[in-house]
Amino acid sequence: MIAKITLCLTAVFSAALAAFACLTGHSARAEIGTEHRGEIIVEASWYPQSAAYAGQKNSFVYLEARPELVIYGDSAEARVQPRISGGTAGDGLIDFREAYVTARLGDADILVGSTILFWGKVESYNPVDVVNAKDFSRGLMRSEKRGAPMLRLSWPVGPGQLDLLAIDFAENIYPGMASRERPALRIANEASYSGGAKRDDIANAVRWAGYFNDIDLGVSWFRGTGSAPRLLPQSDGTLKPDYSRITQAGLDIQYLRGDSTLKAELVRRSGQYDRVGTASTYRAGVIGIEHNIYGIMDGGQDIVLLGEYARDSRKGLAHSGLQNDLTVGGRWLWNDVEDTEVLGLLTRDLDNGAQTITVSIDRRISEEVTFEASVRGTSRYASDPSSSALQNDSAVIMALTYRF
């Protein structure tokens, strides 16, 4: 499987490089330059509670390398960033986070290749953000975006930018038997498709994002195979991901007023499987507020207080589990030479009392090395049908990142 993925992505990037050569080769005076950089991540995680299911381990070591090469000319740029990862939780992975060419054609920008996009404004949960598949190999509570092969055309419209996208589908990656933060049954590598979805589906998306004075606004539409499948029990004792074709209209908005920021993300989606596997149309949203307090602790540090509320019209059947949930917390910015930052969040399901407390610290040790540690505590998960399998998965996680 890894070899197949690598071969396909290599072919995509080779085509993108050919496009780069074509775009820059028209001028004999075109100057070609290169930059190379990257990062290496070493992570250790420990789960203090006993494993809930057979085969699960209590501690893990994870390694990831992200070398990056940038080739740029007068009118185009090519970027490639493979991801090479592995560890004690299971199989390793080789894929591309970024492998694309960008070019300027008049007032328009074009991107061809694999990249990672982010849509949204809030902190806790981003319902509008639907483009990229997820890598859950380290657990269902710790996802990382996968690169999505796409063609994107962008140009200025009014006080913002309009993006038109054609996106190739990529499947999620799920945790193995040794991992924590997984269901009782193993999630199969092979997927199925229903509700009009196909493995070779090309999604269509449109997004306009711009500013009106103190308002930051994004309006989006997506039609294609979604990245949130139902999990179907199989005769061999596994769960097979079954993807459906969704249509989503989304709105994300942010309003700055003095030292406070009001945020919201709202969606209407059809074709999505709910928690029990029924495809339905629903509405969901997150609203929140952030307030900045400057100059505490003798004037050198800041605190950002935040509160967010998530609501889903499907109530207890919501596939995300965030149907009536409140998140409160704060970010403590030390404003020191080490860029120290402490984040604390409490998320509580107002229907059943399930809650998660997370405290993390991020600090630069040197110009090249940063340290991050987090402690996550879970409680009352047994009463939440969406997360009961994760009730023993409180965790302590530490990571070092070396950038070169």
N, C-alpha and C positions, 0 to 999 in steps of 0.2 A: 504493500500500500504506500509506504514512504517513497519507494523508488518511483512509483507511478505519479504521485503528487509532485515530486521533484522534477520529473521529466516534463509534466504538463506546464508547471510554472516556468521552467527554463525555456520552453518553447514560447510562452507568452512574453517573457522578458527579451528573448532574442528578437522577436518581432518588434518589440518596443524600441530596442536599440537600432534596428534597421530603420524605423521611423525617425529616430533621432538623427541618424546619419543623413537621411533624406532631407530633413528639415534644416540641418546645418550645412549641408554640402553644396547648397545653391550658391554660396558666396565664397570666393577664393580667399577672402580676407577673414573669414570666420575663425575666431580664436577658440581653441578647445582647452579647457582646464579640468583638473580633477581634484577632489578632496576625499580623504578617507578617514573614518572615525568609527567608533563603535562602543559597545559596552559588554561586560561580562557580569552576570548575576549569580551569586551563591546564596542559597536560601535554606534555612533549617526550620522545620516546624515540629511541634510537639503537641499531642492531644492528651491532656491529663486524665480524662475519663476513659474507662475501659471501652474497647470497641464493641459496637452493637451487633456486628455481623462477622461471620467466619471469614478468615483471610485478611481482615483489615489489620494494619499496623498502627502503632502509636506514635511513631516518629519518622521523619522523612528528611532527605537531603535532595535538593533540586539545583541543577546547573543550567544556565542558559547563556548563549553567546549571540550577540547581534552585531556582527561587523557591517559596516555601511560604506558604500562607494557612491560618490556623486560625480557625474560627468556633465560639464556645462559648456554651452556655446553662446553665441550672440543672441539666439532666438529660441533656444530649447535647453532643457535640462533632463538628464536621466539619473534616476536614483534606484539603487538596489540595496536592500537590507534583508538578508536571510536570517532566519531564526533557527538555531541548532540547540535543542534542549533534551534533557534526560535526567534521570534520578532514580531513587529507590522505590518510587511509587509504581513504576511500570515502564512501558515502552518509551523510547525516545522519539523525537519528532524533528524533521527537517522541512521547513516551508519558507515562504517569503512573507514577511510583514509588509514590506514595500518593494515593489519592482515595477517602476513606471517611467514614462517619458511625459514631460509637460512642455508645451510650446505656446507662444503668443502669435495669434493670427489676427492682425488688425486689433480690434477692441476685444476679441474673444480669446479665452484660454482653453486649451484642450489637454486632457490627461488620458493616457492610454496605459493600461497595466493594472497591477494589483496594489491597493492602498487601503488605509484605514481612515474612515470618516467618523466624525462625532456630530450628532444633532442633539440639541437640548440645552437646558439652563440650570436645572436643579441638581442637588447633591446626592440624594438618596436613591433615586430610581428614575430612569429616563425612558418613558413610554414612547416618545417620538423617535428614538434612536433604533432604527430597524435594518440598516444596510448590511452590517458585518455579522457573520457567524461568530460563535464563541468557542474558545478552548477551555473546557472544564476539567482538563486532565489533572489538575491539582485539587479538584473538589467543586461541588455545585455552588458553594458559597464564595468561590474565588475564580471568577471568569476573566479571561483575557481575549481581546478581539483578534480574529483572524483576518488577514488581508483578503479583500474581495476584488476579483478581476472585474474591471469596468472600463467603460468609455464615458468621460464626463466633459461636457461643453459648458463653459461659464462665460458670462459677459455682464457688464453693468446694466442694471435696469432701475431707473429712478435713484433713490438714495441707498440702493443695495445691490446685491448680486443674484442673478438667476442661474441655477444649475440644472442641466438636463442630464440624466444618467441612464445608461444601459448597464445592468449589473448581472454578472454570471453568478450562479448559486454555489455556495460552499456549505458543506455539512458541518455541524458542531462536532467537537471532540469531547468524549465523556470519560470520567474517571474509571480506572481499572479496579480489579478485585482487592488489591492491597490498599487502595486509597480510602481515606475518610471522606465524609461529606458526599455519600452516594446512597442510592436505594439498596434494599436488601438483595435484589437480583442484579446481575451484571447487565450493563447496557451494551447491546450488540454493536459491532462495527458496521454492519450492513443496515441500511435504512430503506424505508418504503415511502411511497408518495400517494396521496389521495386528495380529493377535493379540487381537482384541476391542476395540482402541482406535478412537476416533472424534475428529474435530476438535471436535465440540460436546460432548465428554464432560464430565460433572460428577463430579469425584472426591469420595470420602467419606474423611474422616480423623477420628481420635480421638486426643487426647493428654492424659495426666495428668502434671503436674509438681508436685513438692513437696519438702519437707525432712523428714528424720528425724534430729534432732540434727545430726551432722556430715556427713550424707549428703544430697546433692542428686540427686534421681532423676527421670527422665522415661521414661514408657512410651507408645509410639505405635503406631498402625496406620493404613495408607494403602492405598486401593484406587482406582486411576484410571490415566489415561494418564501414563506416566513421561516425564521430560525428558531421558533419555539414549537417543537413537535410534541405530540402525545407519545407515550411510551406503551407499546402493546406487548402484553405477556405472550411468550412463545412456548411451544411444546418442549424446547430444549432447556427451559428454565431461564431464559434471558428476556430482556425488554428490548423491543425493536423500536427505534425512533421512526415515527410516521409524520411526515411533513405535509402541510396544507398550503394552499395558495391564498394569500390574504390581500385585502385592499385596505389601505389606511390613509386617512386624512389627519394631519397633525398641525398643532399650533404650539410654538414655544415663545414666551415673552418675558422680558425683564424690564423693570422700571426702576430707575435710580431716583431717590428722593433724599437729599441730604446725606446722612450717614447710613441710610437704610436702603435695602434693595428688595423689591417685591418680584417674585418669580412664579412662573406657572408653565406646565406642559399639559396639553389636552389632546386626546386622540379619539377618533371613531374608527373602529376596525371591524371588518367582516371576514369570515372564513377561518378565524382562529379557533383551534381546539381549546375548550376549557378544561378544568381539572379532571373531569370525568370523561373527556374525549368527545364532546359534542361541539361541532362547529357552529358558532353563533356570531351575531353582530352585537357589539357592546361599545360603551363609552367609558373612558378612564381618564384620570388626570392626577396631577400632583401640583399643589400650590404651596408656596413657601415664602419665608421672609428671612433676610439676613440683616444684622445690625452691627456696625463697626464701632468699637470703643478704642479710641486712640490714646497713646501716651500713658499707659499704666506702668506700675513698677518703676517709678522714678523717670517716667517719660520715654523709655526706650522700647516698650513692647506694646503690641496691639492684641485685641481679642475680637473675633468675629463670632457673634451668637447667631444660631440658625434654628429654625423650626419649619418642618414640612409635613404636609398631610396628603396621603394617597387614598384615592377612592376609585372603585371599579363597580360598574352597574351590575355585574354578574354576582356580586357579593361573595359568598363562600365558594363559588365555583370558579373564581378567577384563577387563571393558570399561573400567574405571577405570585400568588399568595398575598399581594399587596392590595387588598380590597377595602380595608378600613384601618389604615395604619398611620401612626404618628411617629415622626422622627424629630428629636431635639438634641442639641449639642452645641459645640463651639470649637473654634480653631484659635490656638494661642500662637501668635507669631512673635518670636523673640527679636527679630530684626538684628541679629548678630552676624559676625563674619562667617559663621558656620551655617547660616540659613536654617536655624532650628525651628521646627514647627511641631506642635502637639495638637492632635485632633481627638475629640471625644464625642461619640454618638450613642444615643439610646433609641432603638426602634421598637415600638410596642404595637402588637395587633390588638385593636380596641374591641374585637369580637371575642377573642378567646384568651387574651392575656399573654400569649407567647411574646418573648422579647429577646433582643440581642443588644449587648453592650460591647462597644469596641473603643479601645484607647490605643492610639498609635503615636509614635514619634519618628520624625525624619530629621537627620542631622548630617551635615557634610563634615567628614573627617579630614579630608585634604581636597585639593583642587580636582583630583581624579576619583576619590572614593567617597561614597555616601553610605550611611547606615540607616536602616529602617527597622523598627520593631513594633509589633502590635500584639495586643491581648484581646481575644474575643470570647465573651461569655454568653452562653445561651441558657434560657430557662423557660419552662412550661411549653416546650416544643411538642410534647406528647399530645397536647390538646389542640394542635393546629394540623389539620389533615394535609396541608401543603408542605409542611416541614417536619413532620413527626419522625421521619427516618434520620434526621440530623440532630436528634435530641442530645446525643452524647458527644457532639463535635465542637465543644469549646476548644480554643486553640491558642498557642503561643507561637508567634512567627517572627523570625529575625532574618534580615537579608543585608548583604553587602553588595554594592554595585560599583564596579571599576569602569571608568570611562576613559577611552584612549583616542 
